[in-house]
Amino acid sequence: MIQTAPVSTVMRALADPTRRAVFERVSACDEISVAELTRGSGVTQGAISQHLKSLKQAGLVAERPEGRNVFYRAEPEGLAPLVDWIGHYGVFWRECFANLRTLLKEIDP
């Protein structure tokens, strides 16, 4: 069974715009190296490595070392805590909007 990170860890990891961009680039590929992620990003290789470390700790990426290179791939199941959290609040807001709709119909038939 895969252990997922707490929702706060996933949110914190994706809150940073640069880190989110790195995650999106990793997600768009089967696998990608740090060097490839650094190219054209405007961010240093050290910064990319730090962002990948945070994403890995949040369970959003996995690494595969091969010689001197490390390749990263997205771990979609790492988003499960966030999906669950959004689903919970989605139900809450749908109920609130339904109640508001009913109230507005009562006020202005």
C-alpha positions as CSV (number, residue, x, y, z in Angstrom):
1,M,0.0,0.0,0.0
2,I,1.3,3.4,-1.0
3,Q,1.6,5.9,1.9
4,T,0.4,9.4,0.8
5,A,1.5,12.7,2.2
6,P,-0.9,14.8,4.3
7,V,-2.9,17.3,2.2
8,S,-1.0,20.2,3.8
9,T,2.3,18.8,2.5
10,V,0.9,18.4,-1.0
11,M,-0.6,21.9,-0.9
12,R,2.6,23.5,0.4
13,A,4.6,21.7,-2.4
14,L,2.3,23.0,-5.1
15,A,1.8,26.5,-3.7
16,D,5.1,27.7,-5.1
17,P,4.6,28.7,-8.7
18,T,8.1,27.6,-9.8
19,R,7.7,24.2,-8.1
20,R,4.2,23.9,-9.7
21,A,5.8,24.6,-13.1
22,V,8.4,21.9,-12.5
23,F,5.7,19.4,-11.5
24,E,3.8,20.3,-14.7
25,R,6.9,19.7,-16.8
26,V,7.6,16.4,-15.1
27,S,4.0,15.4,-15.6
28,A,4.1,16.1,-19.3
29,C,7.0,13.5,-19.8
30,D,7.4,9.9,-19.1
31,E,10.7,10.7,-17.4
32,I,12.9,13.8,-17.4
33,S,16.3,14.6,-16.0
34,V,17.3,17.6,-13.8
35,A,19.4,18.9,-16.7
36,E,16.5,18.8,-19.1
37,L,14.3,20.5,-16.5
38,T,16.9,23.2,-16.0
39,R,17.3,24.0,-19.7
40,G,15.2,27.0,-20.7
41,S,13.6,27.3,-17.2
42,G,15.6,30.4,-16.1
43,V,16.2,28.6,-12.8
44,T,19.5,27.2,-11.6
45,Q,20.1,23.4,-11.5
46,G,20.4,23.6,-7.7
47,A,17.1,25.4,-7.4
48,I,15.4,22.7,-9.7
49,S,17.0,20.0,-7.5
50,Q,15.5,21.6,-4.3
51,H,12.1,21.9,-5.9
52,L,12.3,18.2,-7.0
53,K,13.2,17.3,-3.4
54,S,10.1,19.0,-2.1
55,L,7.9,17.4,-4.7
56,K,9.4,14.0,-3.9
57,Q,8.8,14.5,-0.1
58,A,5.2,15.3,-0.9
59,G,4.9,12.1,-2.9
60,L,4.3,13.9,-6.2
61,V,7.4,12.7,-8.1
62,A,9.6,9.6,-8.0
63,E,13.2,9.3,-9.1
64,R,15.2,6.7,-10.9
65,P,19.0,7.0,-10.8
66,E,20.9,5.9,-13.9
67,G,24.7,6.4,-13.7
68,R,25.4,10.0,-13.0
69,N,21.8,11.1,-14.0
70,V,18.6,11.0,-12.1
71,F,15.3,10.8,-13.9
72,Y,12.1,12.0,-12.5
73,R,8.5,10.9,-13.2
74,A,5.2,12.2,-11.9
75,E,3.3,10.1,-9.2
76,P,-0.4,10.9,-9.9
77,E,-1.5,9.0,-6.7
78,G,0.4,11.7,-4.8
79,L,-2.4,14.1,-5.7
80,A,-5.0,11.8,-4.0
81,P,-5.1,13.8,-0.7
82,L,-5.7,17.0,-2.6
83,V,-8.4,15.4,-4.7
84,D,-10.1,14.1,-1.6
85,W,-9.9,17.5,0.1
86,I,-11.3,19.3,-2.9
87,G,-14.1,16.7,-3.2
88,H,-15.1,17.2,0.4
89,Y,-15.4,21.0,0.0
90,G,-17.0,20.6,-3.4
91,V,-19.9,18.9,-1.7
92,F,-20.0,21.6,0.9
93,W,-20.1,24.4,-1.7
94,R,-22.7,22.7,-3.9
95,E,-25.0,22.4,-0.9
96,C,-24.4,26.1,0.0
97,F,-25.2,27.2,-3.6
98,A,-28.3,25.0,-3.7
99,N,-29.5,26.6,-0.4
100,L,-28.7,30.1,-1.8
101,R,-30.7,29.2,-5.0
102,T,-33.7,28.1,-2.9
103,L,-33.5,31.3,-0.7
104,L,-33.3,33.6,-3.8
105,K,-36.3,31.9,-5.3
106,E,-38.2,32.4,-2.1
107,I,-37.2,36.1,-2.0
108,D,-38.0,36.8,-5.7
109,P,-40.5,34.2,-7.0
